[in-house]
Amino acid sequence: MLKIGTLTADPGEKISGKLKVVNSEVEIPITLICGAEEGETALICGGVHNAEYVGIQAAMEIADELDPAEISGNIVIVRLANPTGFEHRTMSLVYEDGKNLNRVFPGSALGTLADKIAYTFENEIYPHIDYFMDLHCGDGYEGLHPYVYCLGNASDRVCEVSRKMAEAVDVDYLVVSPVAKGGAYNYAGTLGIPAILLERGSRAIWSSEEVSEDKEDVRNVLRTLGILAGETNHCFDAPKEVKSVIYDDAPAAGCWYPNFKPGELFKKDDVLGVIRDYFGNELHTCRAKEDGVILYETVSLNIMKDGPMVAYGVL
C-alpha cells in the first residue's frame, strides 16, 4: 500500500488526486502508482518552477503512461508543485508571496505559501520515498542546453547513487551540486534520499520531442534503479562532468546582448555578452573567467540588476 495525504493506492493500482498544502486552501495534483511487486519508491516532480513546461508536461504524461504491472515498488508523481504560480503565469515564483519555491527548503508550516509547499513535501512525501527526480528547464527568459545535476553535498552513498542516476540520463553535461539546502532535490539529499535535477527546454515553451526525451530519461533512471521493468538503455555516452559552474548575475539593469548560444563553447576572456542602456551606452561587459560551455543564459532583451545573466560550465 502507498499512502500520501488522503490518497491510498493498493498493490497493482494507480490513483490520482490532490494533496492539500498544510494550512492553506491550495492543493497539489499528484498520482500514486503502487506496483504489482514490492520494491523501493521514487518521486518524479514537475513544476517546482511553474513556467518550466517541458518538465511539467513530462510529469503529467508519464503519470498517465506508467503501468503498475511493470513496477516493482512505488512511484509518486507530483504533476505540478506550484499550481497557483502556473495559473497566474508568474514564471518561477509562487503567486501569493513572490518566492522561488526552489530556494526555501526546508519549509515551514507557519510561513508563506512557498514555505508551506516545501513543508508539505518534507512531511507528506519525503518520508515515503527512496529516490527523487526533479524535472526542470530554463525559465521564460532563459535559453538552456540540456544537462543534469546530481548531489555532491550528502553522504557518500547518497552521492554515489545520485551520480548513478544522473549517468542514466541522455544529456551532454553533468553538474555535481555542492548545495545542501534551498532546493527541493538538494534538501532531499540531506535526508538520505539520492536525487537528481534534469534540465531540458527553455523560454516558457515546450515540444513533444523534448517531453519524449524527458520521459525516456525518467524511464531509464527507473530501470537503472530496478523500479521499472525492462532493459536499461546504454546506447549513449554518460554526461561529461564539468569542473564547476560559474553563475554570473547582472551588475546593472538594461538591455542584454549575448554573444554565445546555450551549448556553445568559448575561451577564457571571450566576451559572453554586453549590457547596454536605452541609448546604446555600454554598462557592463561580461567576460569568461575560464574556458567553458554555456549551460543557460538570459535570452530576453530585458535584464534585471542582480538577476541571472549567464551560467556556464568550466571545462
C-alpha positions in Angstrom: 0.0 0.0 0.0 1.1 3.5 -0.8 -0.5 6.4 1.1 0.2 10.1 0.6 -2.1 12.6 2.4 -5.6 11.3 2.0 -4.8 9.2 -1.1 -4.1 5.5 -1.0 -3.1 3.1 -3.8 -3.2 -0.6 -3.2 -0.8 -3.1 -4.9 -1.3 -3.0 -8.7 -3.3 0.2 -8.5 -2.8 3.8 -9.9 -4.8 6.7 -8.5 -4.7 10.4 -9.0 -6.0 13.2 -6.8 -4.8 16.3 -4.8 -2.5 16.7 -1.9 -3.6 19.6 0.4 -0.8 22.1 1.3 -0.7 22.5 5.0 -2.5 25.5 6.5 -3.8 26.6 3.1 -6.5 26.1 0.5 -4.0 25.1 -2.2 -4.0 21.6 -3.5 -1.2 19.9 -5.5 -2.2 17.4 -8.2 -0.4 14.1 -7.7 -0.5 10.5 -9.0 0.3 7.4 -6.9 1.4 4.1 -8.5 1.6 1.1 -6.3 3.5 -1.6 -8.2 2.4 -5.2 -8.6 5.7 -6.2 -6.9 7.4 -5.0 -3.8 10.3 -2.6 -4.0 11.5 0.9 -3.4 9.7 4.2 -4.0 10.7 7.0 -6.5 9.4 10.6 -6.6 9.0 12.3 -10.0 8.3 16.0 -9.8 7.3 18.7 -12.3 6.5 22.4 -11.8 8.6 23.4 -8.8 9.3 26.3 -11.3 5.9 26.8 -12.9 7.0 28.2 -16.3 9.3 25.2 -16.9 6.8 23.5 -19.1 8.8 20.6 -20.5 9.1 19.0 -17.0 5.5 19.7 -16.2 4.2 18.1 -19.3 6.6 15.2 -19.0 5.4 14.5 -15.4 1.8 14.6 -16.4 2.3 12.3 -19.4 4.4 9.8 -17.7 1.9 9.6 -14.8 -0.7 8.6 -17.3 1.5 6.1 -19.2 3.3 4.1 -16.4 1.7 0.7 -15.8 1.6 -0.6 -12.2 2.0 -4.1 -13.6 5.6 -3.1 -14.7 6.5 -1.5 -11.4 8.4 -3.2 -8.5 7.8 -0.8 -5.7 6.0 2.6 -5.9 6.1 5.8 -7.8 4.8 9.2 -6.7 4.4 11.8 -9.4 3.8 15.4 -8.5 2.3 16.8 -11.7 2.6 20.4 -10.7 4.3 21.6 -7.5 3.4 25.3 -7.8 -0.2 25.4 -9.2 -1.1 29.0 -8.3 2.1 30.2 -10.0 1.2 28.2 -13.0 -2.3 29.6 -13.1 -1.1 33.2 -12.8 1.9 32.8 -15.1 4.4 34.1 -12.5 7.4 32.4 -14.2 9.3 30.7 -11.4 7.6 32.4 -8.4 4.8 31.4 -6.1 1.9 33.8 -6.8 0.9 34.6 -3.3 4.3 35.5 -1.9 6.7 36.1 -4.8 9.1 33.5 -3.5 11.2 31.0 -5.5 10.0 27.6 -4.3 13.3 26.1 -5.1 15.1 28.3 -2.6 13.0 27.8 0.6 13.7 24.1 1.6 13.4 23.2 4.4 10.0 24.9 4.7 7.7 25.9 7.5 4.0 25.3 8.3 3.8 28.8 9.7 5.5 30.6 6.7 4.1 32.0 3.5 2.7 29.7 0.8 6.1 28.7 -0.7 7.3 27.7 2.8 4.1 25.7 3.3 4.5 23.8 0.0 8.1 22.9 0.9 6.9 21.8 4.4 4.2 19.6 2.8 6.9 17.9 0.6 9.1 17.3 3.6 6.4 15.9 5.8 3.9 14.2 3.4 6.1 13.0 0.6 9.8 12.7 1.6 9.2 10.2 4.4 7.8 7.7 1.8 10.5 7.9 -0.9 13.9 6.4 -1.6 14.8 8.4 -4.8 13.9 11.8 -6.3 13.9 13.1 -9.9 13.1 16.8 -10.2 12.2 17.9 -13.8 13.2 21.5 -14.7 14.2 23.6 -17.7 15.1 27.2 -18.5 12.6 29.9 -17.3 10.6 32.1 -19.7 13.5 34.5 -20.2 16.3 31.8 -20.4 17.8 29.7 -23.1 19.3 26.4 -21.9 21.3 23.4 -23.2 20.2 20.1 -21.7 22.2 18.9 -18.6 21.7 17.2 -15.3 22.6 18.0 -11.6 23.4 15.3 -9.1 24.1 15.6 -5.4 27.6 16.4 -4.1 26.9 17.5 -0.6 25.4 14.5 1.1 26.6 11.1 2.4 28.9 9.1 0.3 26.2 6.5 -0.5 23.7 9.2 -1.5 26.2 11.0 -3.7 27.2 7.7 -5.3 23.6 6.6 -6.1 22.7 10.2 -7.3 25.6 10.1 -9.8 24.5 6.6 -11.0 21.0 8.1 -11.6 22.5 11.1 -13.4 24.6 8.9 -15.7 21.4 7.2 -16.9 20.3 10.5 -18.4 21.0 11.2 -22.1 22.4 14.8 -21.9 25.8 16.2 -22.6 26.8 17.6 -19.3 26.7 16.7 -15.6 27.0 19.2 -12.7 27.8 17.9 -9.2 26.0 20.3 -6.8 27.7 21.5 -3.6 24.4 22.8 -2.2 22.6 21.1 0.6 19.5 23.2 1.2 17.2 25.6 -0.6 16.4 23.4 -3.5 13.8 20.5 -3.3 16.3 17.9 -4.5 19.3 19.3 -2.6 17.4 19.2 0.7 16.2 15.7 0.0 19.9 14.6 -0.2 20.4 15.8 3.4 17.6 13.4 4.4 19.4 10.5 2.8 17.4 10.5 -0.5 19.5 10.2 -3.7 18.3 12.8 -6.1 18.9 14.5 -9.5 17.6 17.6 -11.2 17.1 17.3 -15.0 17.3 20.4 -17.2 15.8 20.3 -20.7 13.9 23.0 -22.5 13.5 26.8 -22.0 11.8 30.1 -22.9 8.4 29.0 -21.5 7.7 26.8 -24.5 7.7 23.0 -24.8 7.7 20.5 -27.6 6.6 16.9 -27.9 10.2 15.9 -28.8 11.6 17.4 -25.6 8.9 15.9 -23.5 9.6 12.5 -25.0 13.3 12.8 -24.2 12.4 13.7 -20.6 10.1 10.7 -20.3 12.7 8.4 -21.8 15.3 9.7 -19.3 12.9 9.1 -16.4 12.2 5.6 -17.6 15.9 4.9 -18.0 16.6 6.0 -14.4 13.7 4.0 -13.1 15.0 0.9 -14.9 18.5 1.6 -13.5 17.1 1.6 -10.0 15.2 -1.6 -10.6 11.7 0.0 -10.2 10.6 -0.2 -13.8 10.7 -3.4 -15.8 12.8 -3.5 -19.0 16.4 -3.2 -20.1 18.3 0.0 -19.3 19.4 1.9 -22.3 23.2 2.2 -22.5 23.3 3.4 -26.1 24.7 6.9 -25.3 27.7 8.3 -23.6 27.4 9.2 -19.9 27.2 13.0 -19.4 30.6 14.8 -19.2 31.2 16.3 -15.8 32.0 20.0 -15.7 34.6 21.0 -13.2 32.4 23.8 -11.7 29.7 26.2 -12.7 30.0 29.9 -12.8 26.8 31.8 -12.2 27.2 35.4 -13.4 24.5 37.8 -12.3 23.9 41.1 -13.9 25.5 44.1 -12.1 23.1 46.6 -13.8 19.7 46.7 -15.3 19.3 47.4 -19.0 19.4 45.6 -22.4 21.3 42.4 -22.7 23.1 41.2 -25.8 24.6 37.7 -25.5 27.3 36.6 -27.9 27.0 32.8 -27.5 24.1 30.4 -27.6 23.4 27.7 -25.0 25.7 24.7 -25.7 28.4 26.7 -27.4 32.0 26.6 -26.3 34.2 29.6 -25.6 37.6 30.5 -24.3 38.7 32.4 -21.2 38.4 36.2 -21.7 35.9 35.8 -24.5 33.0 38.4 -24.3 29.9 36.4 -23.4 27.7 39.4 -23.7 27.2 43.1 -23.1 24.6 45.1 -21.1 23.7 48.5 -22.6 21.4 51.3 -21.6 18.5 52.6 -23.7 20.8 54.9 -25.6 23.2 52.1 -26.5 25.9 53.0 -24.0 27.8 50.1 -22.6 27.1 49.4 -18.9 28.8 46.1 -18.4 30.9 43.6 -20.5 30.7 40.0 -19.3 34.0 38.2 -20.0 34.5 34.5 -19.4 36.6 33.7 -16.4 37.6 30.2 -17.7 37.2 28.1 -20.8 33.7 26.7 -20.8 30.3 25.9 -22.2 27.1 27.9 -21.9 24.6 25.9 -19.8 21.9 28.6 -19.7 21.6 32.3 -20.1 19.1 35.2 -20.2 17.8 35.5 -23.8 15.3 38.3 -23.2 16.3 41.8 -24.2 15.5 42.9 -20.7 17.9 42.1 -17.9 17.4 42.9 -14.2 20.0 44.1 -11.8 21.3 41.2 -9.7 19.2 38.8 -11.8 20.6 35.8 -13.8 22.8 36.8 -16.8 24.7 33.6 -17.8 25.7 30.3 -16.2 28.5 28.3 -17.7 30.3 25.1 -17.0 34.1 25.2 -16.7 35.8 22.6 -18.9 
